[in-house]
Amino acid sequence: MPKLQSLFKDTVIYGLSSIVGRFLNYLLVPLYSYSMTAESGNYGIVTNIYAWTALILVILTFGFETTFMRFAGKYENNLPKVFSMSLQVVAAICVLFLVSIFSNIDSISQALGYSQHPEFVTMMSVVISLDAVQAIIFTYLRFKKRPIKFASLKLLFIGMSIALNLVAFLLMPYLYRNNPSLIGEFYDPDNQAYYIFLINLICTATITLFFIPELKIFRFTADRKLLKEMLAYSWPILLLGLAGILNLHADKIIYTMLVPGEQGKVELSVYGAVVKIAAIMAMLIQAFKYAYEPIVFKMGNGKESKEYQAIAMKYFIAIALLAFLAVVFYMDILRHIIAPDYWIGLKVVPIVMIAEIIMGIYQNLSNWYKLNDETWWGAIFSTAGCAMLFVINILFVPEYGYYACAIASLIGFSVAMLLSYFVGQKRNPIAYDLKSIFGYVALAAVLWAVSQLVPIEDNVLHLSFNTLLILVYIGYFVKNDLPVKQIPILKRFFK
């Protein structure tokens, strides 16, 4: 199927940029965790503020990433107008947001618990606003099938961020220790979070400059009919996005409220660090989504599209489970990404990864109501899952800490996924290959159980045994669903 081949090709490009970017970003995790000890709680501050920024970013984009993709496919002959209208709406929301923040910076900083550091709030407010505008342009690149520029800019951001972080967390501390008079006036070793936020601001602003060619097609438009139609589509997407992002980050936002004082900051530091190890799953989901959505929205909701969605779902789950096994089987190696004083929280990583797989399945299931312009269904499903997450966090975090956070995310996404599947099968049935999907789930569960139950004390032997288990999974995948004879580079070997 040509479209499936296009999906794999674009997923590889998006995926490589995400994989390389995430891998390079992993280099910052040990840098942060070894520079900011768990006991200091500084990493908890970073985790908390970035959770807030993720939530606010959803509000600022107002569902217009998906809305633009939908209307660009619907009115492809009038793409500049759709792009311009999307950019107008998001930019206007961002301006109102920044005016509100700067007009009330003292009270907002105090409410968030950062009254002594209002600069944290101001810097990240500008970053979020720029990110919101960039989100529309990045979506435009995806629709125009320009993954090279998309990936290049993502990698440029990561490269700049790493370089500046090395300066801030290695070079500047070294100079401060050996010659404090040289940089003492502008370097504060006790305010490390400041440099993380400042670097983010510099990198985000720089990337914005590379969108000047795309901005040249922008034209102010006063098409009220189009605006009304797009807003009617977008607001349920906004609610869906808010519920989805709360499922991901609500625990990090409310954690210090549920566990106040230094203990809350320390525990949040641990939780925020260990979930970085599970980031490979979020990266895979994102790469798949970037490649998958444009194809689905262009195909519409016909028979071919449904067949394509069913096949894509099976491949997504199979590959996601492979990524899960790779992380849990090589945890003894991956744990060194973070400092040893954070290792106490590693037991939640498998739970977080399973929750993210379920989230990815839910996102793939969501196409039926997006294509039918019934996005309010997504708002219902996501809100139900989010409500479950809040209840579990509020009831159990004070006693069980971040373990309750991980379980709450798992249950929240499961509720949304199941609702979307059963309602979707009634309103827009798709013949998913459940037999094959459950086969992969069962195999992954058995292999994980075997790895946990077989007592092998030697680390090298244990890793070797886990490698064999992964090869069993890969062999099953190749035998059943990966037609290697059809891969162009391998065709010659099967002639």
C-alpha positions in Angstrom: 0.0 0.0 0.0 1.7 3.2 -1.1 0.2 5.3 1.7 1.5 2.8 4.2 5.0 3.1 2.7 4.7 6.9 2.9 3.7 6.6 6.5 6.9 4.5 7.3 9.1 6.9 5.3 7.8 10.0 7.0 7.7 8.3 10.4 11.4 7.4 9.9 12.3 11.1 9.2 10.2 12.5 12.0 11.3 9.6 14.2 15.0 10.0 13.5 14.7 13.7 14.4 12.8 12.8 17.5 15.1 9.9 18.4 18.3 11.9 17.8 16.7 14.9 19.5 15.5 12.9 22.5 18.8 11.1 22.7 20.7 14.4 22.7 18.2 15.8 25.2 18.9 12.8 27.4 22.4 14.2 27.8 20.7 17.1 29.7 19.0 14.8 32.1 22.3 13.6 33.8 23.6 17.1 33.6 20.6 18.4 35.5 20.3 15.5 37.9 24.0 15.6 38.8 24.0 19.4 39.1 20.7 19.6 41.0 20.4 16.9 43.7 17.0 15.4 44.6 17.3 16.8 48.1 17.6 20.4 46.8 14.2 20.2 45.1 15.4 22.4 42.2 14.5 19.8 39.6 11.0 19.8 41.1 10.7 23.5 40.4 11.7 22.9 36.7 9.2 20.0 36.5 6.4 22.0 38.0 6.9 25.1 35.7 7.2 23.0 32.6 4.0 21.2 33.5 2.3 24.5 33.7 3.7 25.6 30.4 2.4 22.4 28.7 -1.1 23.2 30.0 -1.0 26.8 29.0 0.3 25.9 25.5 -2.8 23.9 24.9 -4.9 26.9 25.7 -2.9 29.2 23.5 -3.0 27.0 20.5 -6.8 26.6 21.1 -7.0 23.3 19.2 -5.8 25.0 16.0 -3.1 22.4 15.2 -5.7 19.8 14.5 -8.2 22.4 13.2 -5.7 23.6 10.6 -4.9 20.1 9.5 -8.6 19.3 9.1 -9.5 22.5 7.2 -6.3 22.4 5.1 -7.4 19.0 3.9 -11.0 20.2 3.5 -10.0 23.4 1.6 -6.7 22.5 0.1 -7.2 24.8 -2.8 -7.5 27.7 -0.4 -4.6 26.7 1.9 -3.1 30.3 2.4 -6.4 31.5 3.8 -6.8 28.6 6.2 -3.1 29.1 7.3 -3.6 32.8 7.8 -6.8 32.5 9.8 -5.2 29.8 12.1 -2.2 32.0 12.7 -4.4 35.1 13.3 -6.4 33.4 16.0 -3.4 31.9 17.8 -1.4 35.1 17.7 -4.3 37.1 19.0 -4.8 34.7 22.0 -1.0 34.9 22.7 -1.0 38.7 22.7 -3.9 38.8 25.2 -2.1 36.2 27.3 1.1 38.2 27.5 -0.7 41.4 28.3 -2.5 39.6 31.2 0.8 38.1 32.5 2.8 41.3 32.4 0.0 43.3 33.9 -0.3 41.0 36.9 3.1 39.4 37.2 3.5 39.9 41.0 0.2 38.3 41.9 0.6 35.5 39.4 4.1 34.7 40.6 3.0 34.6 44.2 0.0 32.3 43.4 2.3 29.9 41.7 4.8 29.9 44.6 7.5 31.8 42.8 7.1 35.3 44.3 10.9 35.6 44.7 11.5 34.7 41.0 8.9 36.4 38.8 11.4 36.2 36.0 10.7 32.5 35.8 7.1 33.3 34.9 7.8 36.1 32.5 10.5 34.1 30.5 8.3 31.1 30.2 5.3 33.1 29.2 7.2 34.5 26.2 8.4 31.0 25.4 4.9 29.5 25.4 3.6 32.3 23.2 6.3 31.7 20.6 5.8 28.0 20.8 2.1 28.4 20.2 2.7 30.4 17.0 5.4 28.0 15.9 3.0 25.1 16.4 0.8 26.3 13.6 3.8 26.7 11.2 5.2 23.3 12.1 1.7 21.9 11.3 1.8 23.7 8.0 5.2 22.0 7.3 3.7 18.6 8.1 0.7 19.2 5.9 2.9 20.2 3.0 5.0 17.1 3.6 8.2 18.9 4.4 9.6 16.6 7.1 13.2 17.7 6.3 12.8 21.3 7.4 10.6 20.2 10.3 13.2 17.8 11.6 16.1 20.1 10.9 14.6 22.9 13.0 13.7 20.5 15.8 17.3 19.3 15.8 18.7 22.8 15.7 16.7 23.7 18.8 18.1 20.7 20.6 21.7 21.4 19.5 21.5 25.0 20.6 20.0 24.0 23.9 22.6 21.4 24.6 25.5 23.8 23.8 24.1 26.6 26.0 23.3 24.1 28.8 26.9 22.8 28.7 28.1 26.4 29.1 25.6 27.1 32.0 26.1 23.9 33.9 29.7 22.9 33.2 31.8 25.9 32.1 30.2 28.6 34.3 30.4 26.5 37.5 34.0 25.7 36.7 34.9 29.3 36.2 33.0 30.3 39.3 34.8 27.7 41.5 38.2 28.7 40.2 37.8 32.4 39.6 34.6 33.7 41.1 35.5 37.3 40.6 35.4 36.7 36.8 31.7 35.8 36.5 30.4 36.3 40.0 28.4 39.4 39.1 26.1 37.6 36.7 26.3 33.9 37.8 24.3 32.6 40.7 25.1 28.9 41.6 21.9 28.7 43.7 19.5 29.8 41.0 20.1 27.0 38.4 16.5 26.9 37.2 16.9 30.5 35.9 19.5 29.3 33.3 17.3 26.5 32.1 14.4 28.9 31.4 16.7 31.5 29.9 18.2 29.0 27.5 14.8 27.9 26.4 13.8 31.5 25.6 17.0 32.1 23.6 16.5 28.9 21.5 12.8 29.3 20.9 13.3 32.9 19.8 16.1 31.8 17.4 14.0 29.1 15.8 11.2 31.6 15.1 13.5 33.5 12.7 13.7 30.4 10.4 9.9 30.6 9.7 10.2 33.9 7.8 9.7 32.1 4.4 6.4 30.5 5.7 5.2 33.7 7.2 5.4 35.4 3.7 2.2 33.6 2.7 0.4 35.1 5.6 -2.4 37.5 4.7 -4.8 39.2 7.1 -8.3 37.7 6.5 -11.7 38.7 7.8 -13.6 35.7 6.6 -16.2 35.4 9.4 -17.8 32.3 7.9 -14.5 30.5 7.9 -13.6 31.7 11.4 -16.9 30.6 12.8 -16.6 27.2 11.1 -13.0 26.7 12.4 -13.9 27.8 16.0 -16.9 25.5 16.1 -14.4 22.7 15.2 -11.6 23.8 17.5 -13.2 24.4 20.9 -14.0 20.7 21.5 -10.4 20.0 20.4 -9.3 22.5 23.0 -11.3 20.7 25.7 -9.9 17.4 24.5 -6.4 18.8 24.6 -6.8 20.3 28.0 -8.1 17.0 29.4 -5.2 15.1 27.6 -2.5 17.4 28.9 -3.9 17.3 32.4 -3.8 13.5 32.1 -0.1 13.9 31.4 0.9 16.8 33.7 -1.8 17.4 36.3 0.0 15.3 38.8 3.1 17.5 38.4 1.0 20.6 38.7 -0.8 19.7 41.9 1.8 17.5 43.5 3.3 20.3 45.7 -0.2 21.2 46.7 -1.0 17.6 47.8 2.5 17.2 49.4 3.4 20.6 50.6 6.8 21.9 51.8 10.3 20.6 50.9 9.1 17.0 50.8 6.8 17.7 47.9 9.6 19.4 45.9 12.0 16.5 46.6 9.5 13.8 45.6 8.5 15.8 42.5 12.2 16.1 41.6 12.5 12.3 41.7 9.3 11.7 39.8 10.2 14.3 37.2 13.6 12.8 36.6 12.6 9.1 36.3 9.8 9.8 33.8 12.4 11.1 31.5 13.6 7.5 31.0 10.1 6.7 29.7 10.3 9.6 27.2 11.2 7.2 24.4 7.5 6.1 24.3 6.3 9.7 24.1 8.9 10.3 21.3 7.6 7.3 19.3 4.0 8.4 19.7 4.8 11.9 18.5 6.8 10.7 15.5 4.0 8.4 14.5 1.4 11.1 14.9 3.3 13.6 12.8 3.5 11.2 9.9 0.0 9.6 10.4 -2.3 12.5 10.7 -1.7 14.2 7.4 -2.3 11.0 5.5 -5.5 10.2 7.4 -6.9 13.7 7.0 -6.2 13.7 3.3 -7.8 10.2 2.8 -11.0 11.2 4.6 -13.3 8.6 6.1 -13.9 6.1 3.3 -13.3 2.4 3.2 -9.6 2.7 2.2 -9.0 5.1 5.1 -10.5 2.7 7.6 -8.4 -0.2 6.2 -5.3 2.0 6.5 -6.2 3.0 10.1 -6.7 -0.6 11.1 -3.3 -1.6 9.7 -1.5 1.4 11.2 -3.0 0.7 14.6 -1.5 -2.8 14.6 1.9 -1.6 13.6 1.9 1.2 16.2 1.1 -1.2 19.0 3.6 -3.8 17.9 6.4 -1.2 17.7 5.4 0.5 20.9 5.5 -2.8 22.8 9.0 -3.4 21.3 10.1 0.0 22.6 8.6 -0.8 26.0 10.5 -4.1 26.3 13.8 -2.4 25.2 13.5 0.1 28.0 12.5 -2.2 30.8 15.0 -4.9 29.7 17.9 -2.4 29.7 16.9 -0.5 32.8 20.3 -1.3 34.4 21.9 0.7 31.7 19.3 3.4 31.2 19.1 4.3 34.9 22.5 5.9 34.6 20.9 8.7 32.6 19.9 10.1 36.0 22.0 10.5 39.2 21.8 7.6 41.8 19.8 9.6 44.3 16.9 9.6 41.8 16.9 5.8 41.3 14.5 5.3 44.2 11.7 6.2 41.7 12.6 3.8 38.9 9.9 1.3 39.7 7.2 3.7 38.2 8.9 3.7 34.8 7.1 0.6 33.4 3.7 2.0 34.6 4.3 5.3 33.0 5.3 3.7 29.7 2.2 1.5 29.6 0.1 4.6 30.3 1.8 6.3 27.3 1.1 3.3 25.1 -2.5 3.5 26.0 -2.5 7.3 25.4 -1.0 6.6 21.9 -3.8 4.1 21.2 -6.4 6.6 22.3 -4.9 9.2 20.0 -5.1 6.8 17.1 -8.7 5.9 17.9 -9.6 9.6 17.9 -9.6 10.0 14.1 -13.2 8.9 13.7 -14.7 11.9 15.5 -12.2 14.3 14.0 -13.0 13.2 10.5 -16.7 13.3 11.2 -16.4 16.8 12.7 -17.7 15.5 16.0 -14.8 16.6 18.1 -17.0 17.1 21.2 -16.8 13.3 21.6 -13.1 13.7 22.3 -13.8 16.3 24.9 -16.2 13.9 26.7 -13.8 11.0 26.6 -10.8 13.0 27.7 -12.7 14.8 30.5 -13.9 11.4 31.8 -10.3 10.1 31.9 -9.1 13.4 33.4 -11.7 13.3 36.2 -10.6 9.8 37.1 -7.0 11.0 37.2 -7.7 13.9 39.5 -9.8 11.7 41.9 -7.0 9.1 42.2 -4.3 11.8 42.7 -6.2 13.7 45.3 -7.1 10.5 47.3 -3.9 8.6 47.1 -0.9 10.9 46.4 -0.6 12.1 50.1 -0.1 8.5 51.2 1.5 6.8 48.2 3.3 9.7 46.5 4.3 9.5 42.9 3.3 5.8 42.6 -0.3 7.0 42.8 0.5 9.6 40.0 1.7 6.8 37.7 -1.4 4.6 38.4 -3.7 7.5 38.0 -2.3 8.3 34.5 -2.7 4.6 33.5 -6.3 4.5 34.6 -7.2 7.9 33.2 -5.9 7.1 29.7 -7.5 3.6 29.9 -10.9 5.1 30.6 -10.6 7.5 27.6 -9.3 4.8 25.3 -12.1 2.4 26.1 -14.8 5.0 25.7 -13.4 6.1 22.4 -13.1 2.5 21.1 -16.6 1.3 22.1 -18.4 4.5 21.0 -16.4 4.7 17.8 -17.2 1.1 16.9 -20.9 2.0 17.1 -20.7 5.3 15.2 -17.8 4.6 12.8 -16.8 1.0 12.9 -13.2 0.0 11.9 -12.2 -3.6 11.6 -9.1 -3.6 13.8 -7.1 -6.8 13.9 -7.7 -7.5 17.5 -6.4 -11.0 17.3 -3.0 -9.9 16.2 -3.0 -6.9 18.6 -3.8 -9.1 21.6 -1.2 -11.5 20.4 1.5 -8.9 20.6 0.3 -7.7 24.0 0.3 -11.3 25.4 3.8 -12.0 24.0 5.2 -8.8 25.5 3.6 -9.5 28.8 5.0 -13.1 28.9 8.5 -11.9 27.9 8.4 -9.2 30.6 7.3 -11.7 33.2 10.0 -14.2 32.2 12.6 -11.5 32.5 11.4 -10.6 36.0 11.0 -14.1 37.3 14.2 -15.8 36.0 16.8 -15.2 38.7 20.1 -14.1 37.0 22.4 -12.3 39.4 25.1 -11.4 37.0 24.3 -8.1 35.2 26.0 -9.1 31.9 24.2 -12.4 31.7 20.9 -10.8 32.7 21.2 -8.2 29.9 22.2 -11.0 27.4 19.2 -13.0 28.4 16.9 -10.0 28.0 18.5 -9.4 24.5 17.4 -13.0 23.6 13.9 -12.2 24.8 13.8 -9.1 22.6 15.0 -11.1 19.6 12.1 -13.5 20.2 9.7 -10.6 20.0 11.4 -9.2 16.9 11.3 -12.6 15.2 7.6 -12.9 15.9 7.0 -9.5 14.5 9.0 -10.2 11.3 7.4 -13.6 10.8 3.8 -12.3 11.1 3.7 -8.7 10.1 6.9 -7.4 8.6 7.2 -8.4 4.9 11.0 -8.1 4.6 10.8 -9.3 1.0 9.0 -6.1 0.1 11.6 -3.8 1.7 13.4 -2.3 -1.4 16.9 -2.6 0.1 16.3 -6.3 0.9 14.5 -7.4 -2.3 17.7 -8.4 -4.0 18.4 -11.1 -1.3 15.1 -12.8 -1.9 15.3 -13.1 -5.7 
